[in-house]
Amino acid sequence: MRHQLPVYSPISLRGICSATSEVAARRTAVIQSAARLLERTYNADRAVLCGSGTQALRLALRVTAQWLGSLPVAALPVFTCYDVGTAAVGAGSPVMLYDIDPGTLGPDIASLRQALESGARVVVVSPLYGVPLDWGAVCDCVAPYAAVIIEDAAQGHGASWQGRPLGSLGQVSVVSFGRGKGWTGMGGGALLLRGEIAATVDARVAGSAFGVELKTMVNATAQWALGRPSLYGLPASIPWLGLGETIYKKPAAVHQIATTSAALIMHSQATAFAEAAARRARAAELLGRLPARPGIRTIEVPDGSVPGYLRFPLRLAGGMSGFSSRTQAQRLGIAPSYPTTLSALEAVQQQMAAGRRNQWLGGEELSRQLVTVPTHTRLTEADRAGVLRLLDTYSER
Ligand SMILES: Cc1ncc(COP(=O)(O)O)c(C=O)c1O
């Protein structure tokens, strides 16, 4: 029942034990130290640690509205993690969508411009799987409209654009420390503010309940124990755990990060960065050995950027159905990306601002074709060879 992990977020037993003792001793100081660490790492003037990346994004939308003095229309990528929709719904933001260029996973600039022309004054961009988007092109597109860009770097760990880490590019950025992220705290996220907005807005959040600490410790221990290919088949086979499923989650109130998560973030920083370097090496190896077959296309990376490859994205003409054995592909950790665009989610539809209808050709193509391959260090040489064999017999159907 060997089953590869879709992602591997390093966490050590020693880290869990130290985090536990730190939480008991000094709750507030731990969160403050983690905030200072994030401000240094992401070159931010202020870091606000929240219960999740979704909450941090919701807070980002709220403080941006405060800063602009009105509730602006937010332009969201039509193809991204459903949590981006959750955050906008939670913040009460009127929403417009813009299309994604399937070749780069970045914004389709013409579509983004149309959203701005139609009145959007906040733009959320979310680089997927750690593939940087062309930040310069986005800034050039947005500048004439004086809109605020929110950089949602939840999947950006280990990636950089022109030498700057993802998560450090915007006036407002968001990072996530969720269970499957490059740098994990088994939960948590951060809003990162720079410049005048950092000094101006009220970004205070309510404290978290103590029960969250216990839950985080239990989850961290379970992930440490079961997050290995020999055992992962067990949790992966329990349907109610919903591992690897993409579902829309209703918004939860914004609260402060669990102290346990803050402590785990500090303990796992070095291993998370080492893992990111290994992911990049594995992605380069995969890229070099990828069979040249019709129906298999890679994603273009902008000049001067380094991807973090949380997973390795591929556009496969027939999606998962072109593999000779879908079960084997899944056991090797190969997985489809998001099954629909945000435009298909009822909660997002209800939040849609008037005045803009569109076709989402890029996003819809990605929901049919985008498949991701694991890049982490728990993949053995045999796993990597198995992935290549499956790709070698991939047939466009
Ligand atoms: C692009 C993107 N934004 C936001 C989030 C939300 O982060 P979290 O899981 O910490 O709530 C995710 C989570 O996967 C994400 O992928």
The ligand as an ORCA input file, in Angstrom:
! r2SCAN-3c Opt
* xyz 0 1
  C      -3.036     30.264     -3.674
  C      -3.530     30.022     -2.290
  N      -4.016     31.060     -1.571
  C      -4.452     30.901     -0.316
  C      -4.429     29.661      0.302
  C      -4.953     29.528      1.701
  O      -3.967     29.108      2.598
  P      -4.355     28.244      3.893
  O      -4.448     26.825      3.485
  O      -3.231     28.496      4.841
  O      -5.643     28.778      4.394
  C      -3.953     28.564     -0.397
  C      -3.923     27.229      0.218
  O      -3.657     26.232     -0.351
  C      -3.471     28.745     -1.725
  O      -3.001     27.722     -2.427
*
